[in-house]
Amino acid sequence: MRKTRLVPVLLAAVVCGLLAAYLALTQLSAAPTTGGGPAQKGQLAVAARYLPQGTILRQEDVHFVEWSSPTLPPGYSSSVAELVGRGLLTDLQPNEPVLAAKLADKSAGGGLPILIPEGMRAVSVKVDEVIGVAGFVVPGTRVDVLVTLDRGNDQGSMTRVVLQDVRALAAGQTVQRDPEGKPQTVPVITLLVSPEDAERLTLAATEGRIQLALRNMLDAGRPNTQGARTAGLLGQSAPAAAAAPRNVVVQQQPRAAAPRERAGMVVETFKGGVRSLQTF
């Protein structure tokens, strides 16, 4: 009896399960796809090889690939005529899309000038192996600029940081970093500075001796230092006040008059009609 009663219940459960599965499959089939619309097909310009910044594009520097996606990247190009003759603002890796944001205007040309942002200046300073931090100041690195001045008047020399977190644009005539990070010994380093800092850098290089200090690329701090003095290196106190000039006559204070000798006490006596004076 019990088995006979369970058969209809099992059949009803199987039918309900099949019905639920059918309804779920129907709903999933009717749901719209989340692709954002039909795929767009077109030709997309990409770099044919590694292209460093400052390069002026030629026809053989780019090639075109089929792009099949709901959206195309902003600033894409599908014509080689739009690209030839324009300079690169950033490095491009092989098969990286060539977008408008990475290109300078055709009239701007290539090389160093297109890498200078509006309102900034590129100033070159003469360096040697020591000033250039053994050749590790390469394009893209960041440095501090120190200047040492001889202040004279027996006050010794003083060194202080005059510019902080300055980016190196070029080392010699090279505007791209060595892919292997090798040091480059060059006679000049070109730094990217504001017009005000360009004045300070030029004055420091003219009136004193400059030194570059290499920074960590992630360190954006600007500590406020007081500078280093010769007396401080030797553990001496601040220099004494300067002596009076030679041509200045220093008036001497008149000496105080010597005190007069105090007079003694005089006693007058008479003895037998004879007068006498005695001083004590």
ABEGO torsion letter per residue (X at the ends): XAAAAAAAAAAAAAAAAAAAAAAAAAAAAABBBAAGEBBBBBBBBBBABBBBBGBBBBAAABBBBBBBBABBBBGBBABAAAABGBBBABBBBBGBBBBAAABBBAAAEBEAAAABBBGBBBBBBBBBAAAAGGGABBBGBBBBBBBBBBAEGGAEBBBBBABBGBBBABBEABABBBAAGBBBBBABBBBBBBAAAAAAAAAAAAABBBBBBBBBAABABBBBBAEBBAAAAAGBBBBBBBBBBAABBBBBBBBBBBBBBBBBBBBBBBBGGBBBBBBX
